[in-house]
């Protein structure tokens, strides 16, 4: 078929229309996401631990900043079973965005390996929304324990029965202690509490020797001289406490255990609602006053995509399954 001038004349116009359409689509995508529906009824953020810890702090920051979006936002603390009770409430809730959970490394990575029976599937029964923040745990001791560094603590644990507390079985605080047992080749007894608020008085009173507490909770007590810190559980030192070495630096090579927190909804949450809440998380965590508050507590915000959160949960689930198996820790 011979080529004609009219055939070429139409091509630039079609290309222009296509390019214009793509540009409009690209420009409109963020705007459409920003106008996606916010939940049409009051929003509840379920926190799987008692008030006062890092999960509760993050949930209340979101609730406060979201109050101007047209619906009341409340924080509902539902502790128990290492966070399983609160997480299960959300897993079985309507997928409308009105019920969300402040998930943790315990509820969405550790517990499946630790508990013989789980009330939910940590990957399939939730819609990932956004990673929120992470914090290292801080190994803190009663100030009268005769050990001032990790090597002295390991030597003491080999000859004297010691107990470490946690905010509940299956938490990163618990598994940090189990990882310590494995890497240091000691057998310290685990004493689970119903939240760190109950564990700390026993630690300060000498009924337990130590705890791997979340940085936001433990650091003020270290700064006031009420507890002594031996190391952070992250791979790098924390900007909130740069003078405290990592446990790997202090004598336990390979030690790494970070507490992380994320926001999730029930499985089946509509994509547009998922995206809108994701954007509102990012907006709040970027606010200067929020960033300053979280930094002083040792929380490092790092919001991201739902897909990135799902990938992290899968990776962490696999990692902690190996740690649980190596430690022999199990719960009914």
N, C-alpha and C positions, 0 to 999 in steps of 0.2 A: 504494500500500500504506500503510495507516495506521501511524503511529508509535506504538509501545507503550512502556510504562515499562521493560519488560525489555530492550528494545534499548538504551536509554540506560544501564541499570544495568551492562551488560557492558562498555561503552566505557571507563570509568575503569580498570577492572581490566586490560583489554588494554593500555591506555596505560602503566599502572604496570609491567606485566610487561615491556613493550618498553623502557621507560626503565631498569628494573633490569638487563635484559640488556645494554643498551648500556654502562651504567656498569661492569658486571662485565667486559665485553670490553675497555673502555678501560683499566681497572685491571690486567687480566691481561696485556695486550700486553707491557709492559716485563718483567714477571716471566717470561713465556714466552721472550722473547728472551734473558734472562739465563741461562736453564736450557737453551738450545739447545746441541747437542753441540759440545764442543771436539774438535779432531781426535783420533782414536783411536790415533795413532802419533806418534813423534817429529816435531817441527816443524823445518823448515829454512827460514831466511830467506836467500835468495840476494842478495848485494850485488854489484852489477855493476862495482865498482871496488875497488882494493886497500885494505887496512886504513889507518885514520888520517884519512879524510875525513869529511865530514858524513853521507853515507849509512851508512857503517860505524858511526859513533857512534849514530845513531838505531836501527839494527838491534840493536846490543848493548844499548841501553837497553830495548828491547822484550823481547829474549831474557832479560835478567836478571829483569825483573818478571813475565814469563810462566812462569818456571820452577816456580812454585807451583801451576800449573793442572793438573798431572797428567801432563804429558809433557815430556821433555827438549826444549829449544829451542836450536838451534845457528845460528851465523852462518857462511855459506859464501861466501867472496870468490871471485868468478869474473870477473875483469876481462878486457877485450879488446874491440876493435872498437867503441869508444865506448859500451860497456855492452851491445851487442847479444848478445854470447855468453851472458852470465848471464841476460838477459831471455828469450832463446830457450829456455834450459833449462827455465824455469818455464812458458813458453807451451806446451811439449810435455809437461808433467808431468800426472799424474793430478789431476783436480779434486776433491781430498778435503780440502783445507786443510792438508795436511802440507808442501807446498812453496809458498812465497810469495816475492815479489820486492820488494826495496826499489827501486821505480821512481823515475826522475828525469825532469826536464824534457828531458834528452837522449834517454833510452831511449823515452819515451812522448810526445814532441812534436817534437823537433828532427830526430832521425835519419831519419824517413821522407822528409824533403825533401833530406837531405844525402847519403844512401847510394843509389846507383843500384839496388842489390838489397838488400832487407831479408828476413831469415829469418822474420819474423813481422809480423803486422798489429798496430800499436800500440793499436788500439781494439777490434778484433774478437776477438783471441786472448787477452784477459785479462778477468778479473772485477775491477772496481774495488772496493776495500774501504774505504779511508779516506785522505784527505789527511793528511800527517803534519806537515810544517813547511816553512818557506821561509827563505831567507837571501839577502841581496844578495851579489853578488860585489864584491870589493874590488880596485881597480886599485892594484897595488903594483909598485914599481920597485926595481931594484938601487940601493943608496944612493949609488953614484958616478955614476949617470946625471945629466947636467947639466940637469935639469928639475925644478922644485919645484912646478909647478902644471900643469893640463891645457893651458893656452894655450902654455906653454913646451914641453910635450911635443909638441904638434901641430907647432909651428914646427921643433922638432928633427927630427921624423919626416919633414918635407917636404924636408929638406936632407941627412939622414944615414940610411943604411939601418939600420933597427931590426927586431928580431925579438921576438915575444911567444910565450910558451910556453902550453901547456894540459895538462890531465890526460888528454887524448885527443881525437881528432877527433869532432865531434858533440856535445861537452859544452857546457853553458852557458858554461863558461870559454872555450872556443874561439869560440862564436858571439858572446860579448861583445866579443871582439877584432875579429871581422868587422864587427860593428855599429859599433865605434869607427872602423875603416877607412872605412866608408861615410859616417858622419856627419862625420868630420873630413877626408874627402877625402885620405887617405894610403894607403900600400900597405906596411904592416908585414908581414913574413913570419911565417907561423904555423909553429911548431915543436911538433908533438904528442909527448907523452910517455905512457908506460904508467903513468899515475897521477901525482898531484901530488908524491908522495914522491921521484920522480926529477926532476921539474921544478925544485923549490925549490933543491936544491944548485947547479944550473946558473944559476939566477937570482942566487943569492948570490955565485956565483963570477964573474959577469959574462958568461957565455956567451950568455945572453939578457937583454934589457933589462927585461922586464916580464911580468906575468901578471895575469889577472883571476881571482884565487883566491877560493874560498868564504870567507866571513867567519870561520867557526870555525877554519879552518886558517891564515889570513893574519894575523888580528888579534894573536895573541901575538907574532909576529915583528915587527910594527909597534911594539907596545908596548915590546919589548926593544931597539928601535933598529936591528935587523938589516936591515929593509926600510923604505921610505918609502911612505906611502899618499897618493894624489892624489884619490880619490873612490870613492863607492859607486855601484853600478849601479841601485839601486832608485829609485822615484819620490820617496820620502821618505828622510830621514836615518835611519840605524839607531840604535835605542836603545842598542845595545852600543857605538857609537862616534859619539856625537852631534856631536863636533867635526869630523868628516870630512864635507865637502860631498858632495852628489850630483854625478854627472857633468853632469847638466843644469844645476845651479847653477854648476858650474865652467867652463862654456863650451860644452857640447854639448846644446843644447835638444832635447828629445824622446828622450834616451837613457834607456832602461829595460830592464833584463834581470835577472830574479830567478831564482835557483835554487830549485827546489822538489822535494820528496820525498814519495812516496806509497807505500802498501802495496797490492799487487795479487796475485791468484791466477790460475790458469789459467782460461780460458773454461769455463763450465759448473759453476762452484762452486755448490753448493746454497745457496739463499737463506738458510736458517737458519744455515748455517756462516758465510756472508758477514756476516750480522748479528751473530753472536756475536763474531767476530774484530773487527768494527768497534767493538763496545762495549768490548772489551778494549783496543783502541787508545786510545779516549777516556778510559778509566779510568786508564791508565798516564800519558798525557800531562797529566792533571789533578793528578797527585801533586806535592806541594810540592817534594820533592827533585829530581824530574825537571824541573819548570818552572825551578827555580833553575839547574840544570846547563846546560840548553839556553840559557837567557838569557845566561849568561856566555860562551857560545860564539857568540852572535849568531844563534841559531836561534829562530824564532818559531813555536811549535806552534799548529796550528789544525785539529784533527780535524773531520771533517764526514761527511756521508752519502755512500754510494757514488754516488748520482745526481749530487751536486755535483762529485765527483771526475771522473766521466765528462764532464760539461759543461766542466770546466776543461781536460781533455786535448784535447777537440775544439777549443776556443777557442785553446789554445796551439799546437796542430798547425797551425792556419790561420795564426796570427801568424808562427811561425818559418819557415813555407814562404815567406812574403813576404820575410823577412830573408835567407834563403839565396839566393833568386832575385836579390835586389838586390845581394848581395855577390859572387855568381858562384861561391861555394864549392861544390865537389862532391867526392865520394869514390867510389871504385869499390867 
